[in-house]
Amino acid sequence: MQYWEQQRGLQSTFMSKLLRGLPMALLFALPVILSVLVVWIFFPDWYAKISKNSSGAFATVVVAMMVIVVFYAWFRMHYKWEMNEQIYHELKAKQQQEQTPGVPEQQ
């Protein structure tokens, strides 16, 4: 309880959620980026035969993956923060209920 009371303000900011979620998000996106990069660098002839797209398609894929990484990092940590906040409020309500006996429980 004390830990979350101290950390809830710090962990509620956008940048905090983004930075704490970035490692898992990069781990999620790394295989996709590496597979496209390996094909584009090591097999350019094969890539040109398979892909009839312009050269800007690679840049589009990289930008799209970066957007996905940012969203996944923020969303994952925001979800975790919301779950911790819910548990904190439930425990706080139980604690207040224990301190004031005789008050009927609200449901």
C-alpha positions, 0 to 999 in steps of 0.5 A: 500500500505504501509503495503504491501511494508513493509510486502512483503519481510517478507512474501515471505520466505518459512518459513514465508509462512509455519508457517502462513499456518500451522494452517489451514493445521493442521485443514484440516488434523486433522480429518484424523489423529484423525480418524486413531489414534482413531481406531488404539488405541481404537479398535485394534482388529477391526483395525486388522480385517479390515486392513490386512496391516502391522503395518507400514501402520499407520506410512505411513499414518501419514507421508503422512498426514504430507507431505500433511500438509506442502504442503497445508500450503505452497501452500495456503499462496503462493497463497495468497501472489501472489494475494496480490502481483498482487493487489499491482502491479496493484495499483502501476501502477495506482498510477504511471499513475495518477502521470504522466498525458498525457501518454497514457495507455498501454493495 
